[in-house]
Amino acid sequence: MVPLQRKGYYFRLVIKIAKYKQMPSKEYWSGRKPYKFLIRESQEENHQQDVLVGMRMAPQKASTSLWQPLKLFAYSQLTSLVRRATLKENERIPKYEKVHNFKVHTFRGPHWCEYCANFMWGLIAQGVKCADCGLNVHKQCSKMVPNDCKPDLKHVKKVYSCDLTTLVKAHNTKRPMVVDMCIREIENRGLMSEGLYRVSGFSDLIEDVKLAFDRDGEKADISVNIYEDINIITGALKLYFRDLPIPLITYDAYPKFIEAAQIPEPDERLESVHEALKMLPPAHCETLRYLMAHLKRVTLHEKDNLMNAENLGIVFGPTLMRAPEQDPMAALNDIRYQRLLVEMLIQNEDILF
């Protein structure tokens, strides 16, 4: 039997041999490079890779320089297209200025002026409120508020009998929806209709169209399935212009237009009308331009609808312009000039607008 001490000796020897096998050999340590040499080799390898990448990229760099002018040209063209699209979008929905429609108002509870931020004192008629956008200010402050009214649809609840600029700003459109929708429907199915705009439609159905626009706005259905007679649509369009609180040719510009119509020399008369058009608010001028372009297209089918510029002038003269408060006899005398003016606007639509 092996003594106990000898067993312990062999046991320790086995453990040492096991540890020796796990340790790196002398050759390993002699062949291993110090850490600083490893760092240097790593930097050299990275430098070599950069050189190789540069060599690979060198030909591409030359080709890039060749394509660079084409890229710049393509980019400039794309930028130009984007700019043109932006300009067209801005032209589609112009930013019309609008004066606030202030009315004396009695506020319930404490209120502060939205212009000067001071308290509105009093029990009744403490200030004024814009009927279109809801702006609340002192009566004195209303004279200093800029023309930046932005009508809200919750305040503008109807289409007919609504101020034209207020309507287009509230719906964020270029022209009143009534004008666009009615003219589109007329040109789709009514340009050949005899007596277009001269023949009146059934008045009750015209009122139905009016109520449909007031109730549904752009969703109003005026298609042939609902109103087969095109004269109902033309009657609704004429009614819209008659119901405007401020006529399409405004009261302020009316005297200038009548003076222009009275000029005997054609070229001078045309120039004077062109100057008078500048007095119209932008929304009114754009709507008038669109209407005259439509009426000119109506005259192109004169052989079928028997409506020339003179006949349309008789129909639309009193509809588009009304004399401000003046002597009834003088207003009656202006009718022939109103006809002449609308006739001239139709015939020279491409020059005046």
C-alpha positions in Angstrom: 0.0 0.0 0.0 1.2 3.5 -0.7 1.7 5.6 2.4 -0.7 8.5 2.9 2.1 11.1 2.5 3.2 9.5 -0.8 -0.5 9.7 -2.0 -0.6 13.4 -1.2 2.7 13.9 -3.2 1.3 12.2 -6.3 -1.9 14.2 -6.0 -0.1 17.5 -6.0 2.1 16.3 -8.9 -0.9 15.5 -11.0 -2.4 19.0 -10.3 0.8 20.7 -11.3 1.0 18.7 -14.6 -2.6 19.7 -15.4 -1.9 23.3 -14.8 1.2 23.1 -16.9 -0.7 21.8 -19.9 -3.2 24.7 -19.7 -0.5 27.4 -19.6 0.9 28.8 -22.9 4.1 27.3 -24.0 7.5 29.1 -24.1 7.3 29.2 -27.8 4.0 30.9 -27.6 5.4 33.6 -25.4 8.6 34.0 -27.5 6.5 34.3 -30.7 4.0 36.8 -29.3 4.5 40.4 -30.1 4.2 43.2 -27.6 1.0 45.2 -27.5 2.5 48.4 -29.0 3.5 46.4 -32.1 0.0 45.2 -32.5 -1.3 48.7 -32.4 1.2 49.8 -35.0 0.2 46.9 -37.3 -3.5 47.7 -36.9 -2.8 51.3 -38.0 -0.7 50.2 -41.0 -3.6 47.8 -42.1 -6.1 50.7 -41.8 -3.9 52.9 -43.9 -3.5 50.2 -46.5 -7.3 49.8 -46.6 -7.7 53.6 -47.1 -5.3 53.6 -49.9 -7.1 50.7 -51.6 -10.4 52.4 -51.2 -9.0 55.6 -52.6 -7.6 53.7 -55.5 -11.0 52.0 -56.1 -12.8 55.4 -55.8 -10.4 57.3 -58.1 -12.1 56.3 -61.3 -15.5 56.9 -59.8 -14.4 60.4 -58.8 -13.5 61.2 -62.4 -16.9 59.9 -63.5 -18.6 61.9 -60.8 -17.0 65.1 -62.1 -18.3 64.3 -65.5 -21.8 63.7 -64.3 -21.8 66.7 -61.9 -23.0 69.3 -64.4 -25.9 67.0 -65.5 -26.8 66.5 -61.8 -26.8 70.2 -61.2 -29.0 70.8 -64.3 -31.4 68.1 -63.3 -31.6 69.5 -59.7 -32.2 73.0 -61.1 -35.0 71.8 -63.3 -36.6 69.9 -60.4 -36.4 73.0 -58.2 -37.9 75.0 -61.0 -40.8 72.6 -61.4 -41.5 72.7 -57.6 -41.4 76.4 -57.7 -43.8 76.6 -60.6 -46.2 74.1 -58.8 -46.0 76.3 -55.7 -46.8 79.4 -57.7 -49.7 77.7 -59.5 -51.0 76.6 -56.1 -50.7 80.2 -54.8 -52.5 81.4 -57.9 -55.2 78.8 -57.5 -56.1 80.1 -54.0 -55.0 83.7 -53.7 -54.9 85.5 -50.4 -57.7 88.1 -50.5 -57.8 90.9 -48.0 -61.1 91.3 -46.2 -62.4 94.0 -43.9 -63.9 92.8 -40.7 -67.7 93.0 -40.5 -68.1 94.5 -37.0 -71.5 94.9 -35.4 -72.3 96.2 -31.9 -72.6 93.3 -29.5 -73.7 92.7 -25.9 -71.4 90.2 -24.3 -72.5 87.9 -21.4 -70.0 87.8 -18.6 -66.5 89.4 -18.5 -64.8 89.9 -21.9 -61.5 91.4 -22.9 -60.6 93.2 -26.2 -58.7 90.9 -28.5 -56.8 93.9 -29.9 -55.7 95.9 -26.9 -56.2 93.1 -24.3 -58.1 95.5 -22.0 -61.4 94.8 -20.2 -64.7 95.6 -21.9 -66.7 97.7 -19.4 -70.4 98.0 -19.3 -73.6 96.0 -19.1 -74.8 96.3 -22.7 -73.1 97.0 -26.0 -69.6 96.7 -24.4 -67.9 96.4 -27.9 -68.2 95.1 -31.4 -68.0 91.6 -32.8 -67.0 90.5 -36.4 -70.0 88.6 -37.8 -67.7 86.6 -40.1 -64.7 85.6 -37.9 -66.0 86.3 -34.4 -63.3 88.8 -33.4 -64.3 90.8 -30.2 -62.8 94.3 -29.8 -63.6 97.7 -28.4 -65.5 100.0 -30.8 -62.5 102.4 -30.7 -60.1 99.5 -31.4 -62.1 98.3 -34.4 -60.8 101.3 -36.4 -57.2 100.2 -35.9 -57.7 96.4 -36.6 -56.0 95.4 -39.9 -57.9 93.9 -42.8 -57.1 90.4 -41.9 -60.5 88.9 -41.4 -60.5 85.1 -41.7 -64.2 84.0 -41.9 -65.1 80.9 -40.0 -67.7 78.5 -41.5 -69.5 78.4 -38.1 -70.2 82.1 -38.6 -70.8 82.0 -42.4 -73.8 79.8 -42.5 -75.2 80.5 -46.0 -74.0 80.9 -49.6 -76.6 83.2 -51.2 -76.8 86.8 -49.9 -73.3 86.4 -48.5 -70.5 88.8 -49.3 -68.5 87.4 -52.1 -65.0 87.9 -50.5 -66.3 86.5 -47.2 -67.6 83.3 -49.0 -64.4 82.6 -50.9 -62.2 83.1 -47.8 -64.4 81.0 -45.6 -64.3 78.1 -48.1 -60.7 78.8 -49.1 -61.6 78.9 -52.8 -60.7 81.2 -55.7 -64.3 81.9 -56.7 -67.7 81.2 -55.2 -68.6 77.5 -55.4 -72.0 78.5 -56.9 -70.3 80.2 -59.9 -67.9 77.3 -60.6 -70.5 74.5 -60.2 -73.3 76.2 -62.2 -71.0 77.2 -65.1 -69.5 73.7 -65.2 -73.0 72.2 -65.4 -74.1 74.7 -68.0 -71.1 74.1 -70.2 -71.5 70.3 -69.9 -75.1 70.1 -71.2 -76.5 73.6 -72.0 -74.5 75.5 -74.4 -76.7 74.5 -77.3 -79.9 75.4 -75.5 -81.9 78.0 -77.3 -82.3 81.2 -75.3 -79.7 80.3 -72.7 -79.8 82.8 -69.9 -82.7 84.6 -71.5 -85.3 82.0 -70.9 -86.3 81.8 -67.2 -86.6 78.5 -65.3 -89.3 77.5 -62.9 -89.0 79.9 -59.9 -89.8 77.3 -57.2 -87.1 74.9 -58.5 -84.6 77.8 -58.6 -85.4 78.4 -54.9 -84.7 74.7 -54.3 -81.2 75.1 -55.9 -80.6 78.1 -53.7 -81.6 76.2 -50.5 -79.5 73.3 -51.6 -76.4 75.5 -51.8 -77.2 77.2 -48.5 -77.7 73.8 -46.9 -75.1 71.5 -48.5 -72.5 73.9 -50.0 -70.1 72.1 -52.4 -72.1 68.9 -51.9 -75.2 70.3 -53.5 -76.5 68.1 -56.3 -77.5 70.1 -59.4 -77.0 67.3 -61.9 -79.4 66.5 -64.7 -80.8 63.7 -62.6 -82.3 66.3 -60.2 -82.8 69.4 -62.5 -83.3 68.3 -66.1 -84.1 71.9 -67.3 -80.8 73.8 -67.7 -82.7 77.1 -67.3 -83.1 76.3 -63.6 -79.3 76.3 -63.3 -78.9 79.5 -65.2 -81.7 81.1 -63.1 -79.9 80.0 -59.9 -76.6 81.6 -61.2 -78.3 84.9 -62.0 -80.1 84.8 -58.7 -76.8 84.4 -56.9 -75.4 87.6 -58.5 -78.7 89.5 -57.8 -78.6 88.5 -54.1 -75.1 89.7 -53.5 -75.1 92.4 -50.8 -72.3 94.1 -52.7 -72.7 93.7 -56.5 -70.0 91.9 -58.6 -69.2 95.4 -60.0 -69.1 97.2 -56.7 -70.8 100.4 -55.8 -67.4 102.1 -55.5 -66.4 101.2 -59.0 -69.8 101.7 -60.6 -69.4 105.4 -61.5 -66.0 104.7 -63.1 -67.5 102.0 -65.2 -70.5 104.1 -66.3 -68.1 107.0 -67.2 -66.0 104.5 -69.3 -69.1 103.2 -71.1 -70.0 106.8 -72.1 -66.7 107.4 -73.9 -67.4 107.5 -77.7 -63.9 106.5 -78.9 -63.5 102.7 -78.7 -59.8 102.4 -77.8 -60.1 105.1 -75.2 -63.2 103.5 -73.8 -61.4 100.1 -73.6 -58.5 101.7 -71.7 -60.9 103.4 -69.3 -62.7 100.1 -68.6 -59.3 98.4 -68.0 -58.5 101.1 -65.4 -61.9 100.7 -63.8 -61.4 97.0 -63.3 -58.4 97.8 -61.0 -60.9 99.3 -58.6 -62.6 95.9 -58.0 -61.7 93.7 -55.0 -59.5 90.8 -56.2 -62.2 88.2 -55.5 -64.8 90.2 -57.5 -62.4 90.8 -60.4 -61.5 87.1 -60.6 -65.1 86.0 -60.6 -66.0 88.6 -63.3 -63.1 87.3 -65.4 -64.3 83.7 -65.1 -67.9 84.7 -65.9 -67.0 86.7 -69.0 -64.8 83.9 -70.3 -67.8 81.6 -69.9 -70.2 84.0 -71.6 -67.8 84.4 -74.5 -67.9 80.6 -74.9 -71.7 80.9 -74.9 -71.5 83.3 -77.8 -69.4 80.8 -79.8 -72.6 78.7 -80.1 -74.8 81.6 -81.2 -76.2 79.6 -84.1 -77.7 77.1 -81.7 -78.5 79.2 -78.6 -79.3 82.5 -80.4 -77.4 84.4 -77.7 -74.8 86.9 -78.8 -72.8 89.4 -76.7 -75.5 92.0 -77.0 -78.3 89.7 -75.8 -76.2 88.6 -72.9 -75.4 92.2 -72.1 -79.1 92.9 -71.8 -79.5 89.9 -69.4 -76.4 90.5 -67.2 -76.1 94.3 -67.2 -78.6 94.9 -64.4 -77.6 91.6 -62.7 -73.9 92.3 -62.3 -74.0 96.1 -61.5 -76.5 98.2 -59.6 -76.5 101.9 -59.2 -75.8 103.2 -55.7 -78.5 105.3 -54.1 -79.4 107.8 -56.7 -82.4 109.2 -58.6 -84.5 106.4 -60.1 -84.6 108.2 -63.5 -80.8 108.4 -63.6 -80.6 104.6 -62.7 -83.0 103.9 -65.5 -80.8 105.9 -67.9 -77.8 103.8 -66.9 -79.3 100.6 -68.1 -78.2 101.1 -71.7 -74.6 101.8 -70.5 -74.8 98.6 -68.3 -75.7 96.6 -71.3 -72.9 98.2 -73.4 -70.4 97.6 -70.7 -71.1 93.9 -70.3 -71.2 93.4 -74.0 -67.7 95.0 -74.2 -66.4 92.9 -71.4 -67.5 89.7 -73.2 -66.1 90.7 -76.5 -62.7 91.9 -75.1 -62.4 89.3 -72.3 -59.0 88.2 -73.5 -57.6 91.8 -73.6 -59.1 93.3 -70.4 -58.3 90.5 -68.0 
